């Protein structure tokens, strides 16, 4: 059964939910909110999730970001989450992080549709790359190191061995000169090349 609170949130946002014969739920925004941001196109958005995947994403959102369980991440909750990446994150960075994801302009990252849209079709562009580079460069030296990435991954809940494997297998594969750290030039393609 689809959780009642998600159904209510979907209806409040003017979202239509239906299931396909293959058991995949399709979430389509039919009546977009009136207040729009320029980074959210007016055409219909559609996301597809299985119920187990949707439940896993909801649990992930509640565990890591939505500390009060109201299905929206406030400025304070996002600040707390981003401080796991970089303890020196500024309120301006938090506001910009929220604004890039806040589809209805209410100043928060809602589970539906903001978070679901972020995980179903992330923005792979220079602005997103710069945002994450800044957060992951925890000492501000202009490089993202293997140790910084492993530390961040474990702070957000990844087991240490999985963190090392992920960092070495994904991020450090971009370390062209093998110095154990990523310059902006090495880091950017991780987010901008498809």
N, C-alpha and C positions, 0 to 999 in steps of 0.2 A: 504493500500500500504506500502511496506517495504521502509523505508527511503533511499533515493539515496546515502547519504554519507556512510551508513552502507554497501550497496552493493559495493561501490567503495573500501571500506576498506577490505571487504571480498575477492574481486578479487585480490587486491594487495597482500594479504597474501596467496594466493593460496587456498582459502577456497571455497567450493562448498555449495550452499544453495539450499534446495528444500523443498517443503511442502508435507506433508502426507495427506491422505484423511481426517484425523481427525482435520486438520487445525494446526497441530503442526509443527513448523519449526525445521529442523534438520540441524545443522551446522557441517560440517565435514571438517577437514583439510586434503586436498588431497596432496598438494605440500608444505610440511613444509619448512620454511626458511632454508637456508644453514647453518647459524650460529646457533649452538645448545648449550644448556646448559645441563649439566649432569642430572639435575632434570626434564628434559622434555623428555619423552620416544619418540623414533622414530616411534612407531606404530601410526596409525591413532587415532586421538582424535575425539569424537563426543559429541555434546551437543544438547539438545532438549529444545526448548522454544516456547511458544505461542507468537504471536505478542504482545498482551497486556503485557505479562510478560517481553519480551525483551525491550519493550518501557519503562516499569517501571524501569527496571535495568539500562537502559541508562540514565533516569532521575535521578536515585539515584547516579550514577557515576558522572554525571555532577553537581549535587547539592552538593555532599559531597567531591569530590576529584578533578575533572577536572575543575578548576576554569576558565580556558580560553576557554573551549569548543572545544578543538581540538581532542577530543576522545583519549587522552593519558595523563597519569599523570606523570609529570616530577618530578625530585628530589625535587624541591621547593614545588610543589603541594602536594606530599606525605608527606613532612616535615610538611606543614601546617595542613594536615589531622591528622597526628599522634600526633601533639602537642595538639589536642583536647583530646587525650587520656592521654598524659603525656607531660607537658610543657618542661620537661628536656630531651626529646628525643635527641639523638646525631646523627650527620651526618652518623656515622658508622651504627647505628641501621636502619636508613632510607635506606642506600645502601643495607644492608642485607635484609630488608623488600622487596625492589624492586627486588633484585636478586632472591629471592625465588619465585617470581611471573612472572618475565620477560622471557617469552618463546622464544623470538627472540633475546635476548641479546642486545637490543638497549638502555638500561639504563632507560627505562620508563615502566609504567604499562599501556598497551594499553587496550581500552575497549574490542576490539576483537583481540586476543583471551584471553589475560591475565585475565582481570576482569571476563569475562564470565566463564572461566574455574575455577577461584577461587570460584565463588558463586555456580556453578553447581556441583562441586565435590571438596569441600575443603579438605585440608590436615589435617588429624587428627593424628598427631604424636607428639613426645616429643619436637622436634625443634619448631613446631608451638605453642605448649602450652607454651614453655619458652618465645617465642617472645611476645605473648599476656600477659603473666604474668608480664613480665618486663614492658610492656607499661601500664598495668592497676594498677600496684603497684606505684602510682604516687608520694608517699613520700619516696619510697626506703627502707621501713622498713622490707621487706621480706614477707609482707602479702598484700592481696587484700581485702579491706574492702567493706562492703555494701555501705557506703557513697562514696567511690572512684568510685565504679561501677555506682551508680545512677548519680553522677556528670558527669561521662564520657558519659553515655547514653543521658543525657539531652544536653550536649555539641554537640553531633553528630546529634541532632535534634529530639530525642524521647520526646514526651510529658511527664511531670513529673510523672503522675500517671502510665502511661505505663512503664516508666523506673523502678519505684518501683516494679511493678508487675513482670516484666521480671527478674530483679535482684533477687527478693525474690523467684520466681518460678523456675528459672533455676540455677543461680549461687549459691544462698545461700542454695539450697537443698543439696549441697555438703559440707556444713559447719557441719562436723561430731560432733564437740564439742560444737556447738551452741554459739560461742563467737563473732559472727557478722563479722568474717573475715576468709579468706581462706589462709591457709598455702600452700606451693607448693604441699605438699602431698595431700591436699584436692582438689586443683585446677586442677592438672594434669589429673585426670580421665575425667574431662569435655571435654577434647580434644583428649584423647587417647582411651577411652573405647567406643565401638560402641554398 
